[in-house]
Amino acid sequence: GKQVITASHDKHAKIWSVESGECLRTLSGHTDVVRSAAVSPEGKLVLTASDDCTARVWCMETGECLQTLLGHQDMLHSTEFLPH
């Protein structure tokens, strides 16, 4: 069914079922506010941006963190997948 994703000051992003309102997965690993979350065009990956100066790539299906992207010196505010 249809799903949506939220980013929160609680340091998590969450994937929700639109039909039931149930939280399907919690993406945990950031150490500060999560400002943004984006889903890849094919729906397999999630990209999050946080005040902890990192972006993270997650598996949409399992919620596992696949990669932590380091290198920013300050808070991140947005995420976007680039077209192929």
PDB file of N, CA, C and O in Angstrom:
ATOM      1  N   GLY A   1       0.806  -1.196   0.000  1.00  0.00           N
ATOM      2  CA  GLY A   1       0.000   0.000   0.000  1.00  0.00           C
ATOM      3  C   GLY A   1       0.847   1.257   0.000  1.00  0.00           C
ATOM      4  O   GLY A   1       2.076   1.195   0.027  1.00  0.00           O
ATOM      5  N   LYS A   2       0.191   2.372  -0.030  1.00  0.00           N
ATOM      6  CA  LYS A   2       0.878   3.674  -0.053  1.00  0.00           C
ATOM      7  C   LYS A   2       1.591   3.931   1.269  1.00  0.00           C
ATOM      8  O   LYS A   2       1.092   3.612   2.347  1.00  0.00           O
ATOM      9  N   GLN A   3       2.775   4.519   1.144  1.00  0.00           N
ATOM     10  CA  GLN A   3       3.585   4.854   2.314  1.00  0.00           C
ATOM     11  C   GLN A   3       4.063   6.293   2.210  1.00  0.00           C
ATOM     12  O   GLN A   3       4.194   6.845   1.117  1.00  0.00           O
ATOM     13  N   VAL A   4       4.322   6.891   3.377  1.00  0.00           N
ATOM     14  CA  VAL A   4       4.921   8.221   3.456  1.00  0.00           C
ATOM     15  C   VAL A   4       6.077   8.169   4.442  1.00  0.00           C
ATOM     16  O   VAL A   4       6.197   7.230   5.229  1.00  0.00           O
ATOM     17  N   ILE A   5       6.930   9.195   4.389  1.00  0.00           N
ATOM     18  CA  ILE A   5       8.069   9.254   5.299  1.00  0.00           C
ATOM     19  C   ILE A   5       8.085  10.608   5.990  1.00  0.00           C
ATOM     20  O   ILE A   5       7.755  11.631   5.389  1.00  0.00           O
ATOM     21  N   THR A   6       8.474  10.603   7.269  1.00  0.00           N
ATOM     22  CA  THR A   6       8.593  11.841   8.036  1.00  0.00           C
ATOM     23  C   THR A   6       9.985  11.936   8.637  1.00  0.00           C
ATOM     24  O   THR A   6      10.643  10.923   8.873  1.00  0.00           O
ATOM     25  N   ALA A   7      10.427  13.169   8.882  1.00  0.00           N
ATOM     26  CA  ALA A   7      11.697  13.457   9.551  1.00  0.00           C
ATOM     27  C   ALA A   7      11.374  14.265  10.794  1.00  0.00           C
ATOM     28  O   ALA A   7      10.452  15.081  10.779  1.00  0.00           O
ATOM     29  N   SER A   8      12.136  14.046  11.892  1.00  0.00           N
ATOM     30  CA  SER A   8      11.723  14.633  13.160  1.00  0.00           C
ATOM     31  C   SER A   8      12.880  15.127  14.023  1.00  0.00           C
ATOM     32  O   SER A   8      14.035  14.736  13.855  1.00  0.00           O
ATOM     33  N   HIS A   9      12.512  16.007  14.957  1.00  0.00           N
ATOM     34  CA  HIS A   9      13.456  16.471  15.973  1.00  0.00           C
ATOM     35  C   HIS A   9      13.833  15.360  16.943  1.00  0.00           C
ATOM     36  O   HIS A   9      14.777  15.518  17.717  1.00  0.00           O
ATOM     37  N   ASP A  10      13.117  14.241  16.919  1.00  0.00           N
ATOM     38  CA  ASP A  10      13.444  13.127  17.828  1.00  0.00           C
ATOM     39  C   ASP A  10      14.618  12.283  17.331  1.00  0.00           C
ATOM     40  O   ASP A  10      14.907  11.224  17.888  1.00  0.00           O
ATOM     41  N   LYS A  11      15.303  12.764  16.263  1.00  0.00           N
ATOM     42  CA  LYS A  11      16.500  12.132  15.690  1.00  0.00           C
ATOM     43  C   LYS A  11      16.187  10.924  14.811  1.00  0.00           C
ATOM     44  O   LYS A  11      17.091  10.162  14.469  1.00  0.00           O
ATOM     45  N   HIS A  12      14.931  10.739  14.445  1.00  0.00           N
ATOM     46  CA  HIS A  12      14.529   9.598  13.627  1.00  0.00           C
ATOM     47  C   HIS A  12      13.754  10.044  12.397  1.00  0.00           C
ATOM     48  O   HIS A  12      13.177  11.131  12.361  1.00  0.00           O
ATOM     49  N   ALA A  13      13.756   9.183  11.400  1.00  0.00           N
ATOM     50  CA  ALA A  13      12.804   9.277  10.293  1.00  0.00           C
ATOM     51  C   ALA A  13      11.911   8.052  10.429  1.00  0.00           C
ATOM     52  O   ALA A  13      12.355   7.003  10.896  1.00  0.00           O
ATOM     53  N   LYS A  14      10.658   8.184  10.022  1.00  0.00           N
ATOM     54  CA  LYS A  14       9.722   7.072  10.140  1.00  0.00           C
ATOM     55  C   LYS A  14       8.971   6.883   8.829  1.00  0.00           C
ATOM     56  O   LYS A  14       8.614   7.845   8.150  1.00  0.00           O
ATOM     57  N   ILE A  15       8.741   5.620   8.493  1.00  0.00           N
ATOM     58  CA  ILE A  15       7.956   5.249   7.322  1.00  0.00           C
ATOM     59  C   ILE A  15       6.601   4.764   7.825  1.00  0.00           C
ATOM     60  O   ILE A  15       6.523   3.913   8.711  1.00  0.00           O
ATOM     61  N   TRP A  16       5.536   5.315   7.247  1.00  0.00           N
ATOM     62  CA  TRP A  16       4.174   5.082   7.722  1.00  0.00           C
ATOM     63  C   TRP A  16       3.296   4.492   6.626  1.00  0.00           C
ATOM     64  O   TRP A  16       3.505   4.754   5.441  1.00  0.00           O
ATOM     65  N   SER A  17       2.328   3.706   7.025  1.00  0.00           N
ATOM     66  CA  SER A  17       1.270   3.247   6.128  1.00  0.00           C
ATOM     67  C   SER A  17       0.208   4.338   6.049  1.00  0.00           C
ATOM     68  O   SER A  17      -0.299   4.785   7.078  1.00  0.00           O
ATOM     69  N   VAL A  18      -0.131   4.766   4.842  1.00  0.00           N
ATOM     70  CA  VAL A  18      -1.175   5.774   4.677  1.00  0.00           C
ATOM     71  C   VAL A  18      -2.529   5.195   5.082  1.00  0.00           C
ATOM     72  O   VAL A  18      -3.336   5.887   5.703  1.00  0.00           O
ATOM     73  N   GLU A  19      -2.783   3.932   4.738  1.00  0.00           N
ATOM     74  CA  GLU A  19      -4.078   3.317   5.003  1.00  0.00           C
ATOM     75  C   GLU A  19      -4.354   3.145   6.499  1.00  0.00           C
ATOM     76  O   GLU A  19      -5.428   3.506   6.981  1.00  0.00           O
ATOM     77  N   SER A  20      -3.383   2.596   7.227  1.00  0.00           N
ATOM     78  CA  SER A  20      -3.624   2.264   8.638  1.00  0.00           C
ATOM     79  C   SER A  20      -3.113   3.324   9.609  1.00  0.00           C
ATOM     80  O   SER A  20      -3.548   3.370  10.759  1.00  0.00           O
ATOM     81  N   GLY A  21      -2.179   4.189   9.151  1.00  0.00           N
ATOM     82  CA  GLY A  21      -1.550   5.145  10.047  1.00  0.00           C
ATOM     83  C   GLY A  21      -0.483   4.520  10.917  1.00  0.00           C
ATOM     84  O   GLY A  21       0.064   5.182  11.799  1.00  0.00           O
ATOM     85  N   GLU A  22      -0.179   3.250  10.684  1.00  0.00           N
ATOM     86  CA  GLU A  22       0.819   2.514  11.476  1.00  0.00           C
ATOM     87  C   GLU A  22       2.232   2.889  11.041  1.00  0.00           C
ATOM     88  O   GLU A  22       2.505   3.064   9.854  1.00  0.00           O
ATOM     89  N   CYS A  23       3.136   3.012  12.038  1.00  0.00           N
ATOM     90  CA  CYS A  23       4.556   3.192  11.742  1.00  0.00           C
ATOM     91  C   CYS A  23       5.116   1.842  11.324  1.00  0.00           C
ATOM     92  O   CYS A  23       5.086   0.888  12.100  1.00  0.00           O
ATOM     93  N   LEU A  24       5.628   1.758  10.101  1.00  0.00           N
ATOM     94  CA  LEU A  24       6.147   0.500   9.568  1.00  0.00           C
ATOM     95  C   LEU A  24       7.620   0.293   9.907  1.00  0.00           C
ATOM     96  O   LEU A  24       8.043  -0.830  10.183  1.00  0.00           O
ATOM     97  N   ARG A  25       8.405   1.377   9.886  1.00  0.00           N
ATOM     98  CA  ARG A  25       9.825   1.304  10.196  1.00  0.00           C
ATOM     99  C   ARG A  25      10.286   2.620  10.790  1.00  0.00           C
ATOM    100  O   ARG A  25       9.809   3.691  10.413  1.00  0.00           O
ATOM    101  N   THR A  26      11.225   2.526  11.728  1.00  0.00           N
ATOM    102  CA  THR A  26      11.888   3.707  12.287  1.00  0.00           C
ATOM    103  C   THR A  26      13.343   3.656  11.864  1.00  0.00           C
ATOM    104  O   THR A  26      14.024   2.657  12.094  1.00  0.00           O
ATOM    105  N   LEU A  27      13.822   4.723  11.248  1.00  0.00           N
ATOM    106  CA  LEU A  27      15.212   4.808  10.807  1.00  0.00           C
ATOM    107  C   LEU A  27      16.003   5.501  11.905  1.00  0.00           C
ATOM    108  O   LEU A  27      15.909   6.715  12.084  1.00  0.00           O
ATOM    109  N   SER A  28      16.779   4.720  12.632  1.00  0.00           N
ATOM    110  CA  SER A  28      17.516   5.199  13.803  1.00  0.00           C
ATOM    111  C   SER A  28      19.009   5.169  13.547  1.00  0.00           C
ATOM    112  O   SER A  28      19.532   4.199  12.996  1.00  0.00           O
ATOM    113  N   GLY A  29      19.693   6.226  13.943  1.00  0.00           N
ATOM    114  CA  GLY A  29      21.142   6.273  13.801  1.00  0.00           C
ATOM    115  C   GLY A  29      21.690   7.685  13.866  1.00  0.00           C
ATOM    116  O   GLY A  29      22.830   7.888  14.281  1.00  0.00           O
ATOM    117  N   HIS A  30      20.888   8.666  13.459  1.00  0.00           N
ATOM    118  CA  HIS A  30      21.341  10.049  13.574  1.00  0.00           C
ATOM    119  C   HIS A  30      21.426  10.431  15.051  1.00  0.00           C
ATOM    120  O   HIS A  30      20.701   9.893  15.887  1.00  0.00           O
ATOM    121  N   THR A  31      22.328  11.371  15.358  1.00  0.00           N
ATOM    122  CA  THR A  31      22.528  11.788  16.749  1.00  0.00           C
ATOM    123  C   THR A  31      21.976  13.185  17.025  1.00  0.00           C
ATOM    124  O   THR A  31      22.184  13.744  18.102  1.00  0.00           O
ATOM    125  N   ASP A  32      21.267  13.746  16.034  1.00  0.00           N
ATOM    126  CA  ASP A  32      20.633  15.060  16.207  1.00  0.00           C
ATOM    127  C   ASP A  32      19.401  15.109  15.307  1.00  0.00           C
ATOM    128  O   ASP A  32      19.058  14.124  14.653  1.00  0.00           O
ATOM    129  N   VAL A  33      18.750  16.253  15.284  1.00  0.00           N
ATOM    130  CA  VAL A  33      17.515  16.455  14.526  1.00  0.00           C
ATOM    131  C   VAL A  33      17.659  15.969  13.083  1.00  0.00           C
ATOM    132  O   VAL A  33      18.664  16.258  12.433  1.00  0.00           O
ATOM    133  N   VAL A  34      16.669  15.234  12.579  1.00  0.00           N
ATOM    134  CA  VAL A  34      16.607  14.863  11.167  1.00  0.00           C
ATOM    135  C   VAL A  34      15.744  15.909  10.465  1.00  0.00           C
ATOM    136  O   VAL A  34      14.559  16.051  10.770  1.00  0.00           O
ATOM    137  N   ARG A  35      16.342  16.638   9.525  1.00  0.00           N
ATOM    138  CA  ARG A  35      15.676  17.766   8.870  1.00  0.00           C
ATOM    139  C   ARG A  35      14.911  17.372   7.615  1.00  0.00           C
ATOM    140  O   ARG A  35      13.917  18.010   7.266  1.00  0.00           O
ATOM    141  N   SER A  36      15.365  16.326   6.936  1.00  0.00           N
ATOM    142  CA  SER A  36      14.803  16.006   5.632  1.00  0.00           C
ATOM    143  C   SER A  36      14.938  14.521   5.353  1.00  0.00           C
ATOM    144  O   SER A  36      15.876  13.870   5.813  1.00  0.00           O
ATOM    145  N   ALA A  37      13.983  13.992   4.586  1.00  0.00           N
ATOM    146  CA  ALA A  37      14.051  12.604   4.134  1.00  0.00           C
ATOM    147  C   ALA A  37      13.483  12.543   2.725  1.00  0.00           C
ATOM    148  O   ALA A  37      12.460  13.163   2.435  1.00  0.00           O
ATOM    149  N   ALA A  38      14.143  11.802   1.859  1.00  0.00           N
ATOM    150  CA  ALA A  38      13.695  11.650   0.473  1.00  0.00           C
ATOM    151  C   ALA A  38      13.768  10.178   0.092  1.00  0.00           C
ATOM    152  O   ALA A  38      14.648   9.450   0.549  1.00  0.00           O
ATOM    153  N   VAL A  39      12.840   9.753  -0.744  1.00  0.00           N
ATOM    154  CA  VAL A  39      12.802   8.376  -1.233  1.00  0.00           C
ATOM    155  C   VAL A  39      13.291   8.374  -2.673  1.00  0.00           C
ATOM    156  O   VAL A  39      12.921   9.241  -3.465  1.00  0.00           O
ATOM    157  N   SER A  40      14.129   7.390  -3.009  1.00  0.00           N
ATOM    158  CA  SER A  40      14.656   7.281  -4.370  1.00  0.00           C
ATOM    159  C   SER A  40      13.526   7.012  -5.355  1.00  0.00           C
ATOM    160  O   SER A  40      12.483   6.481  -4.973  1.00  0.00           O
ATOM    161  N   PRO A  41      13.727   7.376  -6.631  1.00  0.00           N
ATOM    162  CA  PRO A  41      12.667   7.206  -7.633  1.00  0.00           C
ATOM    163  C   PRO A  41      12.140   5.769  -7.732  1.00  0.00           C
ATOM    164  O   PRO A  41      10.954   5.567  -7.993  1.00  0.00           O
ATOM    165  N   GLU A  42      13.002   4.777  -7.530  1.00  0.00           N
ATOM    166  CA  GLU A  42      12.544   3.389  -7.618  1.00  0.00           C
ATOM    167  C   GLU A  42      11.960   2.883  -6.301  1.00  0.00           C
ATOM    168  O   GLU A  42      11.471   1.757  -6.224  1.00  0.00           O
ATOM    169  N   GLY A  43      12.016   3.733  -5.255  1.00  0.00           N
ATOM    170  CA  GLY A  43      11.402   3.375  -3.981  1.00  0.00           C
ATOM    171  C   GLY A  43      12.192   2.406  -3.130  1.00  0.00           C
ATOM    172  O   GLY A  43      11.639   1.809  -2.207  1.00  0.00           O
ATOM    173  N   LYS A  44      13.481   2.231  -3.417  1.00  0.00           N
ATOM    174  CA  LYS A  44      14.276   1.252  -2.674  1.00  0.00           C
ATOM    175  C   LYS A  44      15.161   1.865  -1.592  1.00  0.00           C
ATOM    176  O   LYS A  44      15.547   1.184  -0.642  1.00  0.00           O
ATOM    177  N   LEU A  45      15.481   3.153  -1.736  1.00  0.00           N
ATOM    178  CA  LEU A  45      16.391   3.818  -0.803  1.00  0.00           C
ATOM    179  C   LEU A  45      15.732   5.047  -0.198  1.00  0.00           C
ATOM    180  O   LEU A  45      14.838   5.655  -0.787  1.00  0.00           O
ATOM    181  N   VAL A  46      16.203   5.396   1.000  1.00  0.00           N
ATOM    182  CA  VAL A  46      15.818   6.635   1.659  1.00  0.00           C
ATOM    183  C   VAL A  46      17.098   7.399   1.947  1.00  0.00           C
ATOM    184  O   VAL A  46      18.100   6.806   2.346  1.00  0.00           O
ATOM    185  N   LEU A  47      17.071   8.711   1.746  1.00  0.00           N
ATOM    186  CA  LEU A  47      18.198   9.584   2.065  1.00  0.00           C
ATOM    187  C   LEU A  47      17.729  10.576   3.117  1.00  0.00           C
ATOM    188  O   LEU A  47      16.724  11.262   2.926  1.00  0.00           O
ATOM    189  N   THR A  48      18.454  10.654   4.230  1.00  0.00           N
ATOM    190  CA  THR A  48      18.105  11.588   5.295  1.00  0.00           C
ATOM    191  C   THR A  48      19.231  12.591   5.508  1.00  0.00           C
ATOM    192  O   THR A  48      20.397  12.300   5.240  1.00  0.00           O
ATOM    193  N   ALA A  49      18.869  13.777   5.996  1.00  0.00           N
ATOM    194  CA  ALA A  49      19.833  14.844   6.316  1.00  0.00           C
ATOM    195  C   ALA A  49      19.586  15.274   7.750  1.00  0.00           C
ATOM    196  O   ALA A  49      18.438  15.391   8.179  1.00  0.00           O
ATOM    197  N   SER A  50      20.666  15.513   8.497  1.00  0.00           N
ATOM    198  CA  SER A  50      20.536  15.773   9.927  1.00  0.00           C
ATOM    199  C   SER A  50      21.412  16.928  10.397  1.00  0.00           C
ATOM    200  O   SER A  50      22.393  17.301   9.753  1.00  0.00           O
ATOM    201  N   ASP A  51      21.020  17.477  11.543  1.00  0.00           N
ATOM    202  CA  ASP A  51      21.843  18.478  12.222  1.00  0.00           C
ATOM    203  C   ASP A  51      23.138  17.877  12.764  1.00  0.00           C
ATOM    204  O   ASP A  51      24.002  18.619  13.230  1.00  0.00           O
ATOM    205  N   ASP A  52      23.296  16.548  12.717  1.00  0.00           N
ATOM    206  CA  ASP A  52      24.548  15.922  13.176  1.00  0.00           C
ATOM    207  C   ASP A  52      25.643  15.994  12.105  1.00  0.00           C
ATOM    208  O   ASP A  52      26.685  15.350  12.233  1.00  0.00           O
ATOM    209  N   CYS A  53      25.400  16.786  11.039  1.00  0.00           N
ATOM    210  CA  CYS A  53      26.363  17.026   9.955  1.00  0.00           C
ATOM    211  C   CYS A  53      26.540  15.825   9.031  1.00  0.00           C
ATOM    212  O   CYS A  53      27.511  15.766   8.276  1.00  0.00           O
ATOM    213  N   THR A  54      25.615  14.867   9.080  1.00  0.00           N
ATOM    214  CA  THR A  54      25.697  13.709   8.199  1.00  0.00           C
ATOM    215  C   THR A  54      24.413  13.535   7.401  1.00  0.00           C
ATOM    216  O   THR A  54      23.337  13.994   7.784  1.00  0.00           O
ATOM    217  N   ALA A  55      24.575  12.853   6.276  1.00  0.00           N
ATOM    218  CA  ALA A  55      23.443  12.313   5.526  1.00  0.00           C
ATOM    219  C   ALA A  55      23.588  10.798   5.628  1.00  0.00           C
ATOM    220  O   ALA A  55      24.695  10.272   5.746  1.00  0.00           O
ATOM    221  N   ARG A  56      22.467  10.117   5.582  1.00  0.00           N
ATOM    222  CA  ARG A  56      22.500   8.654   5.634  1.00  0.00           C
ATOM    223  C   ARG A  56      21.626   8.081   4.529  1.00  0.00           C
ATOM    224  O   ARG A  56      20.576   8.627   4.189  1.00  0.00           O
ATOM    225  N   VAL A  57      22.094   6.959   3.977  1.00  0.00           N
ATOM    226  CA  VAL A  57      21.340   6.219   2.972  1.00  0.00           C
ATOM    227  C   VAL A  57      20.823   4.952   3.641  1.00  0.00           C
ATOM    228  O   VAL A  57      21.582   4.215   4.270  1.00  0.00           O
ATOM    229  N   TRP A  58      19.524   4.708   3.498  1.00  0.00           N
ATOM    230  CA  TRP A  58      18.847   3.601   4.171  1.00  0.00           C
ATOM    231  C   TRP A  58      18.166   2.692   3.163  1.00  0.00           C
ATOM    232  O   TRP A  58      17.795   3.122   2.071  1.00  0.00           O
ATOM    233  N   CYS A  59      18.008   1.437   3.542  1.00  0.00           N
ATOM    234  CA  CYS A  59      17.201   0.506   2.772  1.00  0.00           C
ATOM    235  C   CYS A  59      15.736   0.724   3.156  1.00  0.00           C
ATOM    236  O   CYS A  59      15.380   0.593   4.327  1.00  0.00           O
ATOM    237  N   MET A  60      14.891   1.052   2.189  1.00  0.00           N
ATOM    238  CA  MET A  60      13.475   1.311   2.449  1.00  0.00           C
ATOM    239  C   MET A  60      12.783   0.063   3.018  1.00  0.00           C
ATOM    240  O   MET A  60      11.930   0.171   3.899  1.00  0.00           O
ATOM    241  N   GLU A  61      13.147  -1.095   2.520  1.00  0.00           N
ATOM    242  CA  GLU A  61      12.490  -2.345   2.903  1.00  0.00           C
ATOM    243  C   GLU A  61      12.787  -2.761   4.349  1.00  0.00           C
ATOM    244  O   GLU A  61      11.893  -3.186   5.081  1.00  0.00           O
ATOM    245  N   THR A  62      14.068  -2.628   4.747  1.00  0.00           N
ATOM    246  CA  THR A  62      14.476  -3.134   6.060  1.00  0.00           C
ATOM    247  C   THR A  62      14.708  -2.046   7.102  1.00  0.00           C
ATOM    248  O   THR A  62      14.665  -2.315   8.303  1.00  0.00           O
ATOM    249  N   GLY A  63      14.957  -0.805   6.644  1.00  0.00           N
ATOM    250  CA  GLY A  63      15.297   0.272   7.565  1.00  0.00           C
ATOM    251  C   GLY A  63      16.761   0.274   7.967  1.00  0.00           C
ATOM    252  O   GLY A  63      17.160   1.054   8.832  1.00  0.00           O
ATOM    253  N   GLU A  64      17.570  -0.584   7.357  1.00  0.00           N
ATOM    254  CA  GLU A  64      18.997  -0.661   7.674  1.00  0.00           C
ATOM    255  C   GLU A  64      19.743   0.526   7.070  1.00  0.00           C
ATOM    256  O   GLU A  64      19.492   0.908   5.926  1.00  0.00           O
ATOM    257  N   CYS A  65      20.666   1.112   7.848  1.00  0.00           N
ATOM    258  CA  CYS A  65      21.524   2.169   7.336  1.00  0.00           C
ATOM    259  C   CYS A  65      22.603   1.534   6.468  1.00  0.00           C
ATOM    260  O   CYS A  65      23.380   0.709   6.948  1.00  0.00           O
ATOM    261  N   LEU A  66      22.655   1.912   5.196  1.00  0.00           N
ATOM    262  CA  LEU A  66      23.599   1.337   4.239  1.00  0.00           C
ATOM    263  C   LEU A  66      24.882   2.148   4.137  1.00  0.00           C
ATOM    264  O   LEU A  66      25.945   1.605   3.836  1.00  0.00           O
ATOM    265  N   GLN A  67      24.779   3.462   4.390  1.00  0.00           N
ATOM    266  CA  GLN A  67      25.939   4.341   4.230  1.00  0.00           C
ATOM    267  C   GLN A  67      25.724   5.620   5.031  1.00  0.00           C
ATOM    268  O   GLN A  67      24.629   6.183   5.034  1.00  0.00           O
ATOM    269  N   THR A  68      26.774   6.073   5.708  1.00  0.00           N
ATOM    270  CA  THR A  68      26.766   7.379   6.357  1.00  0.00           C
ATOM    271  C   THR A  68      27.679   8.288   5.552  1.00  0.00           C
ATOM    272  O   THR A  68      28.855   7.978   5.359  1.00  0.00           O
ATOM    273  N   LEU A  69      27.145   9.403   5.084  1.00  0.00           N
ATOM    274  CA  LEU A  69      27.886  10.332   4.244  1.00  0.00           C
ATOM    275  C   LEU A  69      28.439  11.458   5.112  1.00  0.00           C
ATOM    276  O   LEU A  69      27.692  12.271   5.655  1.00  0.00           O
ATOM    277  N   LEU A  70      29.758  11.484   5.229  1.00  0.00           N
ATOM    278  CA  LEU A  70      30.462  12.447   6.074  1.00  0.00           C
ATOM    279  C   LEU A  70      31.106  13.529   5.218  1.00  0.00           C
ATOM    280  O   LEU A  70      31.318  13.323   4.023  1.00  0.00           O
ATOM    281  N   GLY A  71      31.418  14.669   5.806  1.00  0.00           N
ATOM    282  CA  GLY A  71      32.173  15.694   5.090  1.00  0.00           C
ATOM    283  C   GLY A  71      31.644  17.099   5.277  1.00  0.00           C
ATOM    284  O   GLY A  71      32.382  18.065   5.088  1.00  0.00           O
ATOM    285  N   HIS A  72      30.367  17.235   5.649  1.00  0.00           N
ATOM    286  CA  HIS A  72      29.854  18.576   5.925  1.00  0.00           C
ATOM    287  C   HIS A  72      30.352  19.047   7.282  1.00  0.00           C
ATOM    288  O   HIS A  72      30.574  18.243   8.187  1.00  0.00           O
ATOM    289  N   GLN A  73      30.526  20.355   7.414  1.00  0.00           N
ATOM    290  CA  GLN A  73      31.006  20.942   8.659  1.00  0.00           C
ATOM    291  C   GLN A  73      29.887  21.548   9.493  1.00  0.00           C
ATOM    292  O   GLN A  73      30.123  22.025  10.603  1.00  0.00           O
ATOM    293  N   ASP A  74      28.670  21.531   8.960  1.00  0.00           N
ATOM    294  CA  ASP A  74      27.539  22.124   9.671  1.00  0.00           C
ATOM    295  C   ASP A  74      26.279  21.327   9.337  1.00  0.00           C
ATOM    296  O   ASP A  74      26.322  20.358   8.579  1.00  0.00           O
ATOM    297  N   MET A  75      25.169  21.749   9.911  1.00  0.00           N
ATOM    298  CA  MET A  75      23.896  21.057   9.768  1.00  0.00           C
ATOM    299  C   MET A  75      23.474  20.910   8.316  1.00  0.00           C
ATOM    300  O   MET A  75      23.726  21.797   7.500  1.00  0.00           O
ATOM    301  N   LEU A  76      22.830  19.789   7.990  1.00  0.00           N
ATOM    302  CA  LEU A  76      22.251  19.572   6.668  1.00  0.00           C
ATOM    303  C   LEU A  76      20.757  19.844   6.739  1.00  0.00           C
ATOM    304  O   LEU A  76      20.106  19.517   7.730  1.00  0.00           O
ATOM    305  N   HIS A  77      20.221  20.440   5.689  1.00  0.00           N
ATOM    306  CA  HIS A  77      18.813  20.834   5.709  1.00  0.00           C
ATOM    307  C   HIS A  77      17.950  20.186   4.649  1.00  0.00           C
ATOM    308  O   HIS A  77      16.725  20.195   4.773  1.00  0.00           O
ATOM    309  N   SER A  78      18.550  19.621   3.604  1.00  0.00           N
ATOM    310  CA  SER A  78      17.707  19.043   2.567  1.00  0.00           C
ATOM    311  C   SER A  78      18.396  17.842   1.919  1.00  0.00           C
ATOM    312  O   SER A  78      19.612  17.669   1.999  1.00  0.00           O
ATOM    313  N   THR A  79      17.574  17.029   1.281  1.00  0.00           N
ATOM    314  CA  THR A  79      18.060  15.839   0.579  1.00  0.00           C
ATOM    315  C   THR A  79      17.341  15.735  -0.743  1.00  0.00           C
ATOM    316  O   THR A  79      16.204  16.184  -0.884  1.00  0.00           O
ATOM    317  N   GLU A  80      18.006  15.144  -1.705  1.00  0.00           N
ATOM    318  CA  GLU A  80      17.381  14.904  -3.004  1.00  0.00           C
ATOM    319  C   GLU A  80      18.171  13.844  -3.746  1.00  0.00           C
ATOM    320  O   GLU A  80      19.401  13.838  -3.698  1.00  0.00           O
ATOM    321  N   PHE A  81      17.482  12.955  -4.426  1.00  0.00           N
ATOM    322  CA  PHE A  81      18.131  11.997  -5.313  1.00  0.00           C
ATOM    323  C   PHE A  81      18.266  12.648  -6.683  1.00  0.00           C
ATOM    324  O   PHE A  81      17.324  13.267  -7.178  1.00  0.00           O
ATOM    325  N   LEU A  82      19.432  12.507  -7.291  1.00  0.00           N
ATOM    326  CA  LEU A  82      19.657  13.060  -8.621  1.00  0.00           C
ATOM    327  C   LEU A  82      19.178  12.070  -9.683  1.00  0.00           C
ATOM    328  O   LEU A  82      19.255  10.858  -9.483  1.00  0.00           O
ATOM    329  N   PRO A  83      18.683  12.586 -10.818  1.00  0.00           N
ATOM    330  CA  PRO A  83      18.268  11.672 -11.898  1.00  0.00           C
ATOM    331  C   PRO A  83      19.486  10.961 -12.473  1.00  0.00           C
ATOM    332  O   PRO A  83      20.606  11.470 -12.423  1.00  0.00           O
ATOM    333  N   HIS A  84      19.244   9.782 -13.015  1.00  0.00           N
ATOM    334  CA  HIS A  84      20.349   8.979 -13.590  1.00  0.00           C
ATOM    335  C   HIS A  84      20.905   9.659 -14.808  1.00  0.00           C
ATOM    336  O   HIS A  84      21.835   9.146 -15.431  1.00  0.00           O
TER     337      HIS A  84
END
